[in-house]
Amino acid sequence: MEINGKHKAYPFSELTKSGEPEIEDVFQGQKLSINFDVDSQSAEIRDAEGNIIPTVMNFWFAWYAFYPETEVFKF
């Protein structure tokens, strides 16, 4: 995901650790809600107003090649 030219990755392996379908996070000063469905291995991120933030699902090595400064979510 990208906000204000900064990037953050949410690995499914980390989202699974929470055991919850919804995780709260703050990135670039914005409160985010990450909704993760372990069964379908899908997720969406919404801002505080409920708007979906565009994301890309990708292999880490491919993403990292373009955005090496990406912050990575850790649970």
Secondary structure in CASP SS format (residue, H / E / C, confidence):
PFRMAT SS
TARGET T0000
AUTHOR 0000-0000-0000
METHOD secondary structure of the structure
MODEL  1
M C 1.00
E E 1.00
I E 1.00
N C 1.00
G C 1.00
K E 1.00
H E 1.00
K E 1.00
A E 1.00
Y C 1.00
P C 1.00
F H 1.00
S H 1.00
E H 1.00
L H 1.00
T H 1.00
K H 1.00
S H 1.00
G C 1.00
E C 1.00
P C 1.00
E E 1.00
I E 1.00
E E 1.00
D E 1.00
V E 1.00
F E 1.00
Q C 1.00
G C 1.00
Q E 1.00
K E 1.00
L E 1.00
S E 1.00
I E 1.00
N E 1.00
F E 1.00
D E 1.00
V C 1.00
D C 1.00
S C 1.00
Q C 1.00
S E 1.00
A E 1.00
E E 1.00
I E 1.00
R E 1.00
D E 1.00
A C 1.00
E C 1.00
G C 1.00
N C 1.00
I E 1.00
I E 1.00
P C 1.00
T C 1.00
V C 1.00
M C 1.00
N C 1.00
F C 1.00
W H 1.00
F H 1.00
A H 1.00
W H 1.00
Y H 1.00
A H 1.00
F H 1.00
Y C 1.00
P C 1.00
E C 1.00
T C 1.00
E E 1.00
V E 1.00
F C 1.00
K C 1.00
F C 1.00
END
